[in-house]
Amino acid sequence: MNIGQKVLFELKKEISETEYERYIKKLVYDTTHSRSNMIYFNAPNMIIAKWVKTKYLDKMIHLFELQNEVRPKIEISVGKKQVQNSSVQQKQPLEKSNTKSTYLNPSLTFESFIVGDSNQFAFTTAKSVAEKPGRQYNPLFIYGGVGLGKTHLLQAIGNYHLELGKTVIYTTLEQFMNTFTSHLRSQTMDRFRDKFRECDLLLIDDIQFLSRKEQTQEEFFHTFNELYNANKQIVITSDRQPNKIAGLVDRLKSRFEWGLMADIQPPGLETKIAIIQKKCELDGINLNSEIVNFIATNMGDNIREIEGTIIKLNALSSMLNQEITLDFAQNAIKDQLKEKKENITIDDIVKIVSIELNIKPSDIKSKKRTKNVVNARRTAIYLARNLTPNSMPQIALYFGMKDHTAISHAMKKIHEIIDQDENFKVLLEELSNKIHTNTKIL
C-alpha cells in the first residue's frame, strides 16, 4: 500500500461510508509525479475534484504530514496530470517540520469549542490543564463516542501551549506505534525516546488502539513514567474508560486513572444547534433556522459528521449555483438520512416516547383511547414515519391498526397540532434528537 492509499484509508475512518464510496474511493494517487512536499491525485470528473478540495483537502494535508513529517501541497486534477520539470522538482529541498509541535490544527481552540451540558466538565478540566499543566490533573483522560469533540479539546490544549512557546507532541496512537516500529527496525530508539520524552506536553489520541500491543505498551509505559516524574503534562483520549479497554495491561490502566477522567456525552439539541450556527459563522455559510433545526434534529450526534454535512451543502450550493433552502438540504443529504433511518426501529421510538411521556410501551401499542395515550401513540407514529424506512401499512401493522388510512389520519392530526402549538413542535424535535442519540444504547 503506497502512502496515498494509506492516507485515503485513514480518511475513510473519519467520514461516512456513503461519502467515501461516492468521492474519496474514486481518487487515484499519482505515484509517478508525487513527492513528499507535492502530492497529486487524479479524479474522474470536475465535480468530485472540486468537492474533495472543498471538504477534505486540509484533512488530507494533515494526514500526509502525519505519515512523513512534511506538510505537502496537494493538487487534484481531472484525468492524468502531466507535471513539467519533475526531475527539477524532485531536487527541491523538503519543507522542515515544525520542531515545536506535531501537526496541530490551528482552528481547534478553546474559543471555537461549543460548550453544553454534555461536554461542560471535559471542557472545564481541559482548560484547567492548559492553564496549569503537570499539576492537579495529570494525566487527563478524556473519553466518549466518535465525533463528540475529544480531538478538538486535545488539540486546543496543544495550541494553547504552542502560543506560549512550549514543545508539544500531538499524535494518534497509531502514528505513535508506526514511529516506534520504524525506529525499532532501524535501531534508532534513542531518537524515538528523545522525541517523546523531552516534550512539555504529550497528547495521545485514540489510546484504545494500544490494546494487545504488548511491545508498544511496554515502551509507552516507560515514556509515561518519564514524563510524569518530570511533571510534564499527559493528555489522552479514548472511546471508552481505561478499565474497559480489553488487552491493556493493569499497570497502564492504573496510571491512566492517576489523574482525572472526563467523559463527553452526546450533545443535546440546543448544543447541536449552537455548534451548527458557530460552524456557519466561521465558514461564512448562510443557513436559516429551519435548516439548522432540520440538520440538528436529523443528523445524529456525531459533530464531525454534522460539520461535514454543512460543508457539503455549501459546496453543492456553490457548484450548482443554488440557494440553500430546506428542500435543497433535504435532497442533498437524503442518502445519509436513509442510512440513519435503517438503524432506527419502531421499538426504539416507542421506548423513548414511553419514557419521555410517562406512558407504558404496552399502552402506546394498545387500543386505549385516553387523551394522554392517544397523544403518545400519535407522536410515536409520526416519529416512526419520519425516522424509519417503514411504510404506512407496516406502521399500521405494528400498532395493530386496520390499515394505512389510520396512519394517514394520525399524521394529519399531528401536523395540525404542530401548526398550532410551537411547544409541541419543540417536543418532537427533542424526542427525535434523543432517539438518534440513544439508538446505539438501547
N, C-alpha and C positions, 0 to 999 in steps of 0.2 A: 504494500500500500504506500503510494507516494504521499508527500506532505499535503498536497492539495486535497486528496481523498481523505486524509486524516482530519483536516480542518472541517470539511463538509460533514464528516461523521460526527465530530464534536458539536457542530451546529445543529445537527439533527436532534440531539438530546435536549435542546433548548426551545424547539419550536414544535408546532403541531404536525402530525403525520401528513395532514392534507397539504399544508404549506410546503413541507419537504418534498412530497411527491410532485406537486404542481410546479415548483420553481427550482429549488436547490438541486434536486436529483438530476435535472436536465443540464446543469453546468458541466463543462469538460475542462479539466485543468490542463493548461498548455505546458507540458514538461520540457519542450524544446527551448522555449524562449524565457520561461520564468527563472528568476534569480531570487536570492534571499531578500533583496530590497525592492524587487519589482515582480509582481505576480500577475499572470494573465489567465483569464478564464474565457471560454467560448460559450455563448448562449444560442439557443436555436432561433430566437426572434428578439426584436427590439423591446417588446412588452416585458418579457422575462428579464432581459438585461437591465432595463430601467427600474423594474420592480425590485430586483436584488440590490441594485445600487442604492435605492431609496431606503430600503428597510434593513438590509443586513451588512452593508459594507463596513461600517465601524466595527461590528462584532467580528467579522471575518479578519480584519486587520489585527484585532486584539488576539484572536486565536492563532494566527500565524506568528505573532510576536511571542506567544507562549511556547510555541514549538521551537523556534530557533534564536530567540532573544534579539531579533532585528524587526523593527517596525517598518513594514513594506508599504509601497503603494500598490493598489490593485486596480487593474483595468479589466472590464467585462465587455467583450466585443461580440458582435453577431457574425457567426461564421469563423473562418480561420483568420487569425491575426498574423500579419507579416511584420516583424519587428526589424527596423533598419539598424545597421551597425551593432548587431548583437554581440559581436566579438569585443567591440569597444565598451559596450555597456557592461559586459561581464567583468572588465578590468576595473570598473569604478569601485572605490572603497565602500565597504559596507557601513551602514549607519551604526554609530556607537550606541549600545544600550544604556539606559539610564542607570547610573550607579546608586542612585538614592532610593529607588523603589523598583518593583517589578510590575509594570503594566497596570497601573490603577486607571480606572475610567474617571476622568476629572468631573464628569457630570453627576457622579454618585456621591453626594454630600449630605450632611445632616439637613441643610436648608431645603434640599429637593425631596426629602423623605416626608411623606404624608403620614401624620400620626393619628391613630384612632384607638379605640378601646382594645382592639385586637393586638396591637403592637406597641402600646404605650410603655410597658415595662421594659421590653427589649430595647426600645429607642433610648429610654432614660439611662439604662445601665451602659449602653454602648457609648453614649455621650459622656457619662461619668468616667469610663475607661479612657476615652480620648483625652479628657482633661487631666486625669490623674493616673497615668499608666503605671503598671507594676506594683500597685498598692493593694487596694481592697479586693478587687475582683480579678484575680489572676490564677488560672485562666478564666476568660469569659467564654462560655459555651452557649451559642445561640442555636436553637433547633426549631424546626417547623417544616411544613409542607413545601412543595415545589412552587416557586414563583411568588412567595409571600414577602420577600424583602430582605432575606438573610444576607445575600451578597451585597446588597445596597448598604446595609449597616456596616458590614465588614470593610468595604472599601471607603465608606465615609470616615471611619476611624483612621484608615491609612492616609486618606487625603488631608485630614486634619493635621496629622503629624508631618506629612510631606511639606506642608506650608511652614512648619517650624524647623525645617532642615534636617529632620530625623531620617535615619536609614530604615526603610520599610520593605519588608518582604511579603508580597501577596502571591499566593499560589494555590491552585487547586490541588487536592490530594493526588490526583492522577499525574499532574505535572511534577509534583514532589517525587513520586515513585519513578517516573521516567528519568528525571535528573539523577536520582540516586542510582538507578540501574546503569545509566550511561557512565557515571564516574566510577562505579564499581568495576565495570568491564575494562575501563581504560586505566584502572589503578591510580586514580587521581582523587581519592576520597578526602585528602587534606583540603583540596579546593572546594569540595562539596560542603565540608564542615565549616570552613571559613565563611562561606556564603550564608549558611543558615544559622550559624551560631554567633555571628558578630553583628547582628542587626539590632535595632532598637525595638522593633515590633515584628512579630511573626504572625501573619494572618493566613489561616488554612481553611479553604473552602471544601465542603463535602467530605468530612473526615470519615464518614461511614464506609467509604471505599477502602479504608485501611483494613477492613475485615479480612481475616485469614491470610494477610500478607505478613508472614512471620518475620522475615528478614527486614522488611521495611519498618515493621512495628518496633523491632529492636533498635534500629537507627533513630527512629522518631522519639523513642523513649529517652535516649541519651541527649538528643537535641533539646527536647522539652526540659530535661533536668538542668542542662547548661544555662538555658535562658532563664528559667525560673529562679535558679540560685543567684543569677546576676540581676534579679529584679527587672528583667525585660518582659514586656507585656506579650502575652499569647492570647489570640482570639481565634476561636474555632467555630465552624458551622457544621450542622448535620441535619438530616431529615428526621432524626429520632434522638432520644436521650441516650447517653453513654451505656447505661445498663441494658439497653435494647439493641445494641449493635452486636450481632452474633459474630463470633470468631475474633473478638477483641480481647486481648489479654487483660487479666484483672488489674494489673498494676497501672495500665493506661486508663482503664475505666475509673480507677480511684483518683488518678491525677486530674482527669478531666472534671471531676466533681470537687476538686480542692477549692476552686474559686466560686463562681456563680453561674447558675444555669438560667437562661431566659428563653422562654418559648414565644413564638409568633403564631397566633391563631389566624384562621381565615378572616378577612375583613368583613365588617358589616356593610350594609347597603350605603349608609352615609359616607363611610370611609372610601368605598369604591368610587362613589360619585366625586368626592373631593380629589381622588387620585386622577381620575379621567380629566377633570377640569384643570388640574395642575399640568398634566401632560399636554393638554391642548394649548395652555398658556405658554409653556416652554417651547413648543414646536410651532406656534403660530397657526394652529388649526382651529377653525370655527365650527363648533358643533352646538346646536341648540339644546335646551334642557330636555326636550323629548327624546332626542337621540342619545344623550348622555345617560338618561334613565334607562333606556332600552338596552344599551350596552352593559350597564351596571347590573341590571336585573337578569340578563340572559347569558352572560359570558362566564359565569362561574367565578371562582375565587383566585385564579392564577393571575396575579398582577402583570407578570411578564407577557402573558397571552393577551390580556386586555390592552396593554400598551401596543402590542403588535397589531391588534385589530384597528386601533386608532390610526397607526401609520399606514396600514393597508387601505383604509377608507380615504385617507388624504392622497395616497399615491394613485389610486384608481380615479379619484375625482380629478386629479391633475392630468392624468393620461387621457381620460375620456372627455375632459373639459365640461364636467357636470357638477352642479351644486350638490352638496351632501344633504339630502333630505332623509326622512325616516324610511321611505320606500327604498331609496338608494342603499341605505345602510343595511336594511333587512335583506335585500337581494344580494349584497356584496358578501355577507357573512352567513348565508343560508347553509352552506356546506358544513361550517363549523357548528352551527346550531343543530344541524341534523345529527352530527356525531354526539353532541351532548344529550339530545333527546333520547338517543338509543341507549344511553347509560342510565336513564331515569325510568322507574316503573311506577305504575299507579299505586302499588303498595307503598312505595317511598312517600308519595304525595299524601296518601291517607294518614300515614303515621305522623307526618309533620303537622298536617291540618288538625288532627285529633289532639295533639299536644298543645298547639298554639291556641286552639279554640275551646279546649277542655271538653271535648266530645269523644266518647268511646269510638274506636275504629269500627266496631260491630254496629253501632248506631248509624254511622255515616253510610254503611252499606245496607242498612235495614229499610223497611217500609215506613218507619216512623215519620209523622208529619208535624211534629212540634217545630216552632219557629226556629229555634237555635240549631236543631238537627238539619232542617231543610237548608238553612243558610250555609252550614258546614258542608253539606252534600253538594250544593251548587258550586261552592268555592272549589271543592276537590275536583268536580267535573270540569270546571273552567281551567284549572291548572293542568289537569290530565290532557285536555285538548291542546293546550298551548306548549306544554313541556315534554310531552311524549309523542312518539310517532303513531300512536293508536288512532284508529278511525272512530267515527261516532258509533257505528254498530258494535265495535269492540268495547268501547267505554260503556255503552248501554248494557252489554252482556255482563261486564264486571260489576256494575251497580244493580243488577237484577231488574233492569227496566225493560219495557216491552220492545222498543225498537229505537232507531236513531232519532226519531222525531222528539222523543222525550229529552234527549241530549240537546237537540237544537233549541227546544223551548227553554231549557236551563241556561244555555249560553246567551240567548236573547235577554232573559231576565237579568243575568249578571251584567251585561253591557248597559242595560237601563240603570242599574244601581251605580255602576262606575260613573256614568254621565251625571248622576245626581249627587253622589257622595264622594268627595275628594279623599276623605279619611279611609274609605273602603278601598279606593284605588291604591293608596299607600300601603294598606294591609296586604293586598295582593302582591305588590312589589316585594315587600318584606318576606312574605311566605315563599315567593319564587326564589329569592336570594338564599333563604335557609335551605330550601330543597336542593339547590345547586351545591351549596356548601356541605351539606350533611349526607348527600347520597353515598359518598365513599365510606362513611362511618356506619351507616345503618346496616 
